[in-house]
Amino acid sequence: MACRTRIVVVLVVSLVSSVLLGLGTVAGTVWADFTPSITPQKKIIASGWHMPTARYIREHITEMEKLPFDGLVIPPASEETPCQPGLYIFRNHPYELDDYQQLIADLRATKFHKFTDNFLKLWATPLQIDWFDDFTPIIQSWRTAATIARQAGLKGLAFDPEHYWGEDPWHYQTMKYADSKTWEQYAPQVVKRGAEIMRAVQEVYPDITILCYFGPTYTGYPPDLPYEQYNLFGAFIDGMLSECTGETRLIDGCENAYYLRTTSHYNALRNDFERARGSSRVPDKYRQHLQIGFGKYIDAFSACPDTTSYLPWDAELLTNNYYTPYEFAYSLHQALRYTDEYVWIFTASLNFWQNWCWINWDKVDESGERERRPIPEGYKQAFSLARQPDLTPPPHRQSGKFPQAQQQSDWSDEDTFADLWENYESLMDLPLRWHFQTDADNVGVQERWYRWSINDYRWHHIKIKEFWDPQGFAHYDGYGWYRVRFDVPALPPGKRIYLAFGAVDESAWVYINEKLAGIQIYSSPTNATW
C-alpha cells in the first residue's frame, strides 16, 4: 500500500497590505435544491456581550420587540447571578433544574409576539470530564438545558463550541489519554457521546433546534488529519446527527461568515457546507437534519483590545468601522439570501437594548464604565434595508489601494506556471483555505510559529488567491503568518517535489516541516514584484 507524506507549509509575509498566492482553482456551485432569496421565514437572532436577563426581557419586551430581531440568545444569568453568560455544558457536575425555576417563570410570563425564536446559551469549554470517563454529569446537564428551554417556551439551545479556556473538548492532542489512545480511538468515542447527548436532549425536548455558532463549514471533517484544529468536533456533530429524529435540527451557524461581504463569499460557504456532507459519517442525516446559517459581527474588530486587529468603535466617522451602515445592510442582505433560516448577530461594543455603544475601551469613568455614545441610527436602519428584495453593492471604499486579486493585470495561473510545466509535472494544487494570524509585534519567529505542533486552532481561516483585506484584515499592515497542512503521495525513487508560489507581495519566508525553505526579500521599489 502506498504511503503518503504529510507536509506543513508556513508562509510568513511582512509589511504588506495584501497577499496573493496563485495556487488552486475556485470551485463552482455544488449545492442544489436551493434558491437564494429574501423570505419572511428568514430570521435574525440577536446575541453578544450585552444580552439581557430573563427578568429584564419580561419587563421590557414591548420596547425590545421594536428592534429589528426575530429572537434572542438568552443567558441563564439573573440579576442575582449576572456573571453567568451561559451554561458551561461540559463541566464535571450537572446543572439542576430547580436552580432555574425563576428564569423559566420569567420567560413563560413574557408576552412574546415578534421574538418567536429564542435560544438558551451554552458554552463548550472547559471540558472537565474526558470522553472515555463517566459522562453521566455532562449528559444530565444537556438534559437539564433542554428541559429549561422547553419549559421556558424557547426554540432551543444556542451552543458556542469555541475553546476559550481550560481543557479543549475538540483537540485530540490535549486529551487525557492521548498518550495511550490514538485519534482513531478517540473519534468513535466522541461520536458515541454526541449520540448519547442527543438522545437525552430529545427525550425531554423532541423536535428541538440547536444553533451551533459554527460547524463543518469551519472545522471540516479531518478523518485522516488528526493534527487539524477542532479535529474531534466533526465526530461530535456526526454523533448528534446520528440520533436526530422528527423535526430536530442542528444549525451550522458559520461564525466564519462574520466578516463576509459579497455574494461570492456566501456562495462559497454554501459550497463548503454541501461539500462537507461527503465526509460525514451520516450523510443522509446531515442532509435531513443539518442546516446552514450565518453569523454577522456588526461591530467587527471593536472588541478585544488586546489583539492586533482591535480598533475603537467610531460613532461619528462611520467609515472608520469595518462595516458602514450600508455595507452591513448589504452583507446582511446576502446572508439572509443564502441562509436556510437563521442569521445571528454578534455585538461586543453595541448594546441595542439600551441604545449605547462603547467607543473607547481604555477610557473609564469613576464608576468603572467605558466611554459611551448612542448607536448611530444608520446601523438600526440597516436591518430593515437588508430585507429589501434587492440591494446594489456598496462602493469598494479601498478599491484604489486594495484592488481585487483577480483584477490584477498579470493575473493568470496558466501564464505564471507556463515555463514550469514544460519541465515539471503538476502533482497537486495546495488547499485554498489556510490558517492565518497577524504578528504586529514580529514575535512569530522567536516563538517558533513555524513548528509543526503549534496550536493554531484559534487562528483565522483565510483563502489564498485573494488579498487578505476583503477577508477581514483591511486595516492591517504588518507581518502575517499563513499555515496549511496537506498530504502528498509517495514518489518513485529519485523523484523530488518542488513547491511553486505563483505570487507573494513583497517579503516572504517559507517554512516546510519546520525548516526554512526559501526567502524573498523586498529591498527597494526596483524589485517590488510579485
RAFENBEL-V575041 format. One record per residue. N is the residue number from 1. RES is the residue in one letter. PHI is phi in degrees with one decimal (none if undefined). D_LAST is the distance of its C-alpha to the last C-alpha in Angstrom with 1 decimal. Layout:
N:RES:PHI:D_LAST, N:RES:PHI:D_LAST
//
This chain:
1:M:none:40.6, 2:A:-68.1:37.0, 3:C:-101.8:35.1, 4:R:-110.7:31.7, 5:T:-105.6:29.4, 6:R:-90.7:28.0, 7:I:-128.2:24.6, 8:V:-117.7:23.0, 9:V:-109.4:19.3, 10:V:-120.3:18.2, 11:L:-112.8:14.7, 12:V:-108.9:14.8, 13:V:-117.6:12.2, 14:S:-120.1:13.4, 15:L:54.0:14.0, 16:V:-132.1:11.8, 17:S:-97.1:13.3, 18:S:-146.6:11.0, 19:V:-134.8:9.4, 20:L:-134.6:8.4, 21:L:-121.3:9.3, 22:G:-87.8:10.1, 23:L:-132.3:13.5, 24:G:83.0:17.1, 25:T:-131.1:18.9, 26:V:-87.3:20.6, 27:A:-72.9:24.3, 28:G:-81.6:26.8, 29:T:-65.0:29.9, 30:V:-116.9:32.2, 31:W:-86.7:34.9, 32:A:-133.9:38.1, 33:D:58.4:41.3, 34:F:-146.7:39.5, 35:T:-120.6:39.1, 36:P:-57.5:37.1, 37:S:-163.2:39.7, 38:I:-98.4:41.3, 39:T:-131.3:44.7, 40:P:-62.4:47.3, 41:Q:-75.6:46.9, 42:K:-77.6:43.5, 43:K:-120.9:44.1, 44:I:-109.8:42.4, 45:I:-111.6:43.3, 46:A:-88.4:43.1, 47:S:-151.2:42.2, 48:G:133.8:40.9, 49:W:-78.2:42.2, 50:H:-119.1:45.1, 51:M:-69.8:46.9, 52:P:-77.0:50.6, 53:T:-75.2:53.4, 54:A:-60.2:55.8, 55:R:-65.5:58.5, 56:Y:-61.6:56.3, 57:I:-59.4:55.4, 58:R:-59.9:59.1, 59:E:-82.9:60.0, 60:H:-128.1:57.2, 61:I:-60.6:56.4, 62:T:-62.0:57.6, 63:E:-74.0:55.2, 64:M:-62.5:52.3, 65:E:-75.8:52.6, 66:K:-79.3:51.9, 67:L:-82.6:48.3, 68:P:-84.0:45.9, 69:F:-120.7:45.9, 70:D:-116.3:47.7, 71:G:177.7:48.0, 72:L:-132.5:47.4, 73:V:-94.7:46.2, 74:I:-103.0:49.3, 75:P:-74.9:49.5, 76:P:-79.8:52.7, 77:A:-72.2:53.2, 78:S:-138.1:56.3, 79:E:-61.6:57.5, 80:E:-81.1:59.1, 81:T:-127.3:56.0, 82:P:-71.4:53.2, 83:C:-97.8:50.6, 84:Q:-104.6:50.6, 85:P:-75.8:47.4, 86:G:-174.7:47.8, 87:L:-81.2:49.7, 88:Y:-80.3:48.1, 89:I:-75.3:48.9, 90:F:-109.4:48.3, 91:R:-79.0:50.6, 92:N:-91.4:53.5, 93:H:-136.9:56.4, 94:P:-73.9:56.8, 95:Y:-76.2:57.0, 96:E:-109.8:60.5, 97:L:-61.2:61.2, 98:D:-61.1:64.0, 99:D:-74.0:61.6, 100:Y:-122.5:59.9, 101:Q:-65.8:63.0, 102:Q:-68.7:62.6, 103:L:-59.5:59.0, 104:I:-61.6:60.3, 105:A:-63.4:63.2, 106:D:-62.5:61.1, 107:L:-72.0:58.7, 108:R:-66.1:61.6, 109:A:-85.0:63.3, 110:T:-78.7:60.3, 111:K:-89.5:60.7, 112:F:-72.6:57.3, 113:H:-123.9:57.0, 114:K:-86.8:53.4, 115:F:-83.1:51.7, 116:T:-91.1:52.5, 117:D:-122.5:49.8, 118:N:-116.2:50.0, 119:F:-134.1:48.8, 120:L:-88.1:49.8, 121:K:-83.7:46.9, 122:L:-124.0:46.3, 123:W:-116.7:44.0, 124:A:-86.2:43.0, 125:T:-104.7:42.8, 126:P:-89.8:44.4, 127:L:-83.7:45.6, 128:Q:-105.4:48.9, 129:I:-133.2:50.3, 130:D:-68.2:48.6, 131:W:-59.2:48.3, 132:F:-91.3:50.9, 133:D:-90.0:53.4, 134:D:-63.7:56.0, 135:F:-94.3:54.0, 136:T:-54.9:57.1, 137:P:-59.6:56.3, 138:I:-71.5:52.8, 139:I:-60.5:54.2, 140:Q:-64.4:57.0, 141:S:-64.2:54.5, 142:W:-62.4:52.7, 143:R:-61.6:56.1, 144:T:-64.1:57.1, 145:A:-60.0:53.9, 146:A:-65.6:54.5, 147:T:-65.9:58.2, 148:I:-56.9:57.3, 149:A:-60.6:55.0, 150:R:-69.8:57.6, 151:Q:-66.4:60.5, 152:A:-84.7:58.6, 153:G:79.2:57.8, 154:L:-86.9:54.0, 155:K:-69.7:51.7, 156:G:166.6:50.5, 157:L:-119.0:48.2, 158:A:-108.7:44.8, 159:F:-110.6:43.2, 160:D:-96.0:40.3, 161:P:-80.6:39.1, 162:E:-65.2:36.6, 163:H:-89.5:37.3, 164:Y:-107.6:37.8, 165:W:-159.2:40.2, 166:G:69.4:42.7, 167:E:-69.4:42.5, 168:D:-83.3:39.8, 169:P:-69.6:41.4, 170:W:-114.4:38.5, 171:H:-103.5:37.0, 172:Y:-54.1:38.8, 173:Q:-61.4:37.9, 174:T:-101.0:39.9, 175:M:-69.0:42.9, 176:K:-56.8:46.4, 177:Y:-109.4:47.0, 178:A:-61.6:43.5, 179:D:-73.4:44.9, 180:S:-117.2:47.5, 181:K:-125.0:46.2, 182:T:-81.3:43.1, 183:W:-59.7:40.6, 184:E:-65.0:42.3, 185:Q:-86.4:45.6, 186:Y:-70.0:44.3, 187:A:-57.3:42.7, 188:P:-63.2:46.0, 189:Q:-68.1:47.8, 190:V:-68.2:45.4, 191:V:-56.7:46.0, 192:K:-59.4:49.7, 193:R:-66.4:49.6, 194:G:-60.3:47.6, 195:A:-66.2:50.3, 196:E:-62.6:53.1, 197:I:-63.5:51.6, 198:M:-65.5:51.3, 199:R:-61.4:54.9, 200:A:-64.2:56.2, 201:V:-62.8:54.3, 202:Q:-72.1:55.6, 203:E:-62.2:59.1, 204:V:-102.5:59.4, 205:Y:-144.3:57.0, 206:P:-62.7:56.7, 207:D:62.6:54.0, 208:I:-72.6:52.0, 209:T:-111.2:48.5, 210:I:-117.1:46.1, 211:L:-87.8:42.9, 212:C:-88.0:40.3, 213:Y:-63.2:37.6, 214:F:-151.0:35.1, 215:G:-155.4:35.6, 216:P:-60.5:34.0, 217:T:-67.2:31.1, 218:Y:-100.8:29.9, 219:T:-88.0:31.4, 220:G:68.5:31.5, 221:Y:-122.1:33.9, 222:P:-100.8:33.0, 223:P:-61.7:36.1, 224:D:-121.0:34.6, 225:L:-128.9:32.0, 226:P:-67.3:34.4, 227:Y:-97.2:31.7, 228:E:-72.6:30.0, 229:Q:-64.7:30.8, 230:Y:50.5:34.0, 231:N:-73.6:34.8, 232:L:-110.0:38.5, 233:F:-70.5:38.1, 234:G:-60.2:37.8, 235:A:-64.2:41.1, 236:F:-64.7:42.7, 237:I:-61.1:41.8, 238:D:-62.1:43.1, 239:G:-61.9:46.3, 240:M:-64.2:46.9, 241:L:-61.2:46.1, 242:S:-60.3:48.5, 243:E:-106.0:51.4, 244:C:-66.7:50.6, 245:T:-134.3:53.5, 246:G:56.5:54.6, 247:E:-99.4:52.4, 248:T:-60.1:50.7, 249:R:-135.5:47.0, 250:L:-107.3:44.0, 251:I:-112.9:41.1, 252:D:-78.2:37.5, 253:G:-77.6:36.7, 254:C:48.1:32.9, 255:E:-55.9:32.3, 256:N:-68.9:28.6, 257:A:-93.6:29.1, 258:Y:-44.5:29.7, 259:Y:-109.0:26.5, 260:L:-72.3:26.1, 261:R:-128.9:26.3, 262:T:-116.3:26.0, 263:T:-56.1:28.0, 264:S:-63.1:25.1, 265:H:-63.8:25.0, 266:Y:-70.8:28.7, 267:N:-59.0:28.7, 268:A:-65.3:26.3, 269:L:-67.9:28.6, 270:R:-63.8:31.6, 271:N:-58.6:29.8, 272:D:-60.5:29.3, 273:F:-63.0:33.0, 274:E:-67.8:34.3, 275:R:-66.9:32.3, 276:A:-64.2:33.6, 277:R:-58.5:37.1, 278:G:-66.8:36.6, 279:S:-101.7:36.3, 280:S:-68.7:39.2, 281:R:-72.2:42.4, 282:V:-131.6:44.4, 283:P:-60.9:42.4, 284:D:-67.7:45.5, 285:K:-66.6:46.1, 286:Y:-55.8:42.4, 287:R:-66.3:42.8, 288:Q:-82.0:46.2, 289:H:-119.4:45.8, 290:L:-108.7:42.2, 291:Q:-119.3:40.7, 292:I:-105.2:37.3, 293:G:-130.5:37.2, 294:F:-140.3:34.6, 295:G:-94.9:34.4, 296:K:-127.2:33.4, 297:Y:-107.1:32.9, 298:I:-63.8:34.0, 299:D:-105.7:33.6, 300:A:-53.7:30.3, 301:F:68.2:29.3, 302:S:-99.1:32.6, 303:A:-109.5:34.1, 304:C:52.6:33.8, 305:P:-66.5:33.4, 306:D:-87.4:32.7, 307:T:-105.5:29.2, 308:T:-70.9:26.0, 309:S:-94.0:25.6, 310:Y:-71.6:29.1, 311:L:-136.9:29.8, 312:P:-61.8:33.4, 313:W:-68.5:34.6, 314:D:-108.8:35.1, 315:A:-89.2:38.3, 316:E:-118.5:38.1, 317:L:-91.8:34.6, 318:L:-71.7:33.5, 319:T:-70.4:30.0, 320:N:-78.0:29.4, 321:N:-87.7:30.0, 322:Y:-60.1:27.5, 323:Y:-113.3:29.7, 324:T:-73.5:31.7, 325:P:-55.1:35.0, 326:Y:-70.5:33.8, 327:E:-62.1:30.5, 328:F:-68.0:32.5, 329:A:-58.5:35.0, 330:Y:-68.0:32.5, 331:S:-63.7:30.9, 332:L:-64.9:34.5, 333:H:-57.9:35.4, 334:Q:-66.2:32.8, 335:A:-61.2:33.9, 336:L:-65.6:37.5, 337:R:-65.1:36.7, 338:Y:-97.2:35.1, 339:T:-76.7:37.3, 340:D:-73.0:40.4, 341:E:-153.9:42.4, 342:Y:-108.9:41.1, 343:V:-124.5:38.5, 344:W:-111.2:39.1, 345:I:-106.3:38.1, 346:F:-102.2:37.3, 347:T:-131.0:38.0, 348:A:-120.2:38.0, 349:S:-85.9:38.6, 350:L:-96.5:40.5, 351:N:-117.0:44.1, 352:F:-67.9:45.2, 353:W:-72.0:48.7, 354:Q:-118.5:49.6, 355:N:56.8:47.2, 356:W:-143.2:45.3, 357:C:-138.5:41.8, 358:W:-73.6:40.8, 359:I:-116.5:38.7, 360:N:-150.3:38.7, 361:W:-69.2:38.8, 362:D:-89.2:39.8, 363:K:-94.8:42.7, 364:V:-121.4:45.8, 365:D:-85.5:49.3, 366:E:-62.9:52.6, 367:S:-86.4:52.9, 368:G:89.4:49.6, 369:E:-86.8:47.9, 370:R:-74.8:44.4, 371:E:-64.5:44.1, 372:R:-124.7:44.4, 373:R:-142.7:44.1, 374:P:-62.9:45.2, 375:I:-68.5:42.6, 376:P:-57.4:41.4, 377:E:-58.7:43.2, 378:G:-57.9:40.1, 379:Y:-72.6:39.0, 380:K:-73.6:42.4, 381:Q:-67.7:42.3, 382:A:-60.8:39.0, 383:F:-66.5:40.7, 384:S:-69.5:43.1, 385:L:-62.2:40.5, 386:A:-62.5:38.4, 387:R:-86.8:41.4, 388:Q:-65.4:41.5, 389:P:-58.7:41.2, 390:D:-152.0:38.0, 391:L:-130.8:35.6, 392:T:-80.1:33.1, 393:P:-57.3:29.5, 394:P:-70.7:29.0, 395:P:-63.9:26.7, 396:H:-79.9:23.2, 397:R:-59.7:23.8, 398:Q:-116.7:20.2, 399:S:-63.0:18.9, 400:G:-73.2:18.0, 401:K:-87.7:16.0, 402:F:-124.9:14.8, 403:P:-67.6:14.3, 404:Q:-69.4:14.6, 405:A:-57.6:11.8, 406:Q:-69.8:13.8, 407:Q:-90.2:14.2, 408:Q:-65.9:10.8, 409:S:-61.7:11.8, 410:D:-105.4:9.7, 411:W:-73.7:10.5, 412:S:-172.5:12.4, 413:D:-63.0:12.8, 414:E:-61.1:15.4, 415:D:-71.0:13.4, 416:T:-60.8:10.5, 417:F:-101.3:13.3, 418:A:-57.9:15.9, 419:D:-69.3:16.4, 420:L:-66.8:16.6, 421:W:-71.1:19.3, 422:E:-70.1:21.3, 423:N:-122.6:22.1, 424:Y:-128.9:21.5, 425:E:-95.4:23.0, 426:S:-74.6:21.2, 427:L:-87.9:23.0, 428:M:-170.0:21.8, 429:D:-91.5:19.1, 430:L:-70.7:18.5, 431:P:-59.0:20.3, 432:L:-72.6:18.8, 433:R:-100.2:20.5, 434:W:-120.1:19.8, 435:H:-96.8:21.5, 436:F:-140.5:19.9, 437:Q:-144.5:21.3, 438:T:-76.7:20.6, 439:D:-145.8:21.5, 440:A:-61.8:22.3, 441:D:-93.3:24.6, 442:N:53.8:22.3, 443:V:-106.8:25.1, 444:G:-61.7:23.3, 445:V:-66.9:23.2, 446:Q:-60.3:26.7, 447:E:-88.6:27.9, 448:R:59.6:26.1, 449:W:-69.8:24.3, 450:Y:-84.9:22.9, 451:R:-63.5:26.5, 452:W:-58.2:27.4, 453:S:-86.7:30.4, 454:I:-62.4:28.8, 455:N:-84.2:30.2, 456:D:-102.7:27.3, 457:Y:-69.0:29.6, 458:R:-94.1:29.3, 459:W:-71.3:25.5, 460:H:-77.5:24.0, 461:H:-92.5:22.9, 462:I:-147.3:19.5, 463:K:-105.0:17.7, 464:I:-80.9:14.3, 465:K:71.0:12.8, 466:E:-140.4:13.6, 467:F:-67.6:12.8, 468:W:-79.7:15.3, 469:D:-57.3:17.0, 470:P:-74.6:19.2, 471:Q:-101.2:20.0, 472:G:114.1:22.0, 473:F:-130.3:19.9, 474:A:-64.4:19.6, 475:H:-95.3:21.3, 476:Y:-106.0:19.5, 477:D:-125.2:17.3, 478:G:157.1:17.2, 479:Y:-74.4:16.8, 480:G:-135.1:16.4, 481:W:-108.2:17.6, 482:Y:-110.6:17.0, 483:R:-130.7:19.7, 484:V:-150.2:20.8, 485:R:-114.6:23.8, 486:F:-156.1:24.4, 487:D:-108.0:26.8, 488:V:-119.9:26.4, 489:P:-69.5:29.5, 490:A:-63.3:31.4, 491:L:-107.8:30.5, 492:P:-62.6:33.1, 493:P:-56.0:33.9, 494:G:89.8:31.6, 495:K:-95.2:28.5, 496:R:-128.3:25.3, 497:I:-105.8:22.4, 498:Y:-116.9:18.8, 499:L:-103.1:16.1, 500:A:-114.0:12.9, 501:F:-101.1:9.8, 502:G:-69.7:8.1, 503:A:-164.3:4.9, 504:V:-136.5:5.3, 505:D:-80.7:5.2, 506:E:64.1:6.9, 507:S:-81.8:9.6, 508:A:-154.0:10.7, 509:W:-125.9:13.9, 510:V:-115.4:15.0, 511:Y:-108.8:18.8, 512:I:-124.3:20.7, 513:N:49.4:24.4, 514:E:76.8:24.5, 515:K:-113.9:23.1, 516:L:-67.7:20.0, 517:A:-106.3:18.2, 518:G:-169.7:15.0, 519:I:-136.9:13.2, 520:Q:-126.4:10.0, 521:I:-112.3:11.2, 522:Y:-85.7:10.2, 523:S:-120.6:13.2, 524:S:-163.6:13.2, 525:P:-59.2:11.8, 526:T:-69.6:11.9, 527:N:-118.7:8.9, 528:A:-79.4:7.0, 529:T:-118.7:3.8, 530:W:-81.2:0.0
//
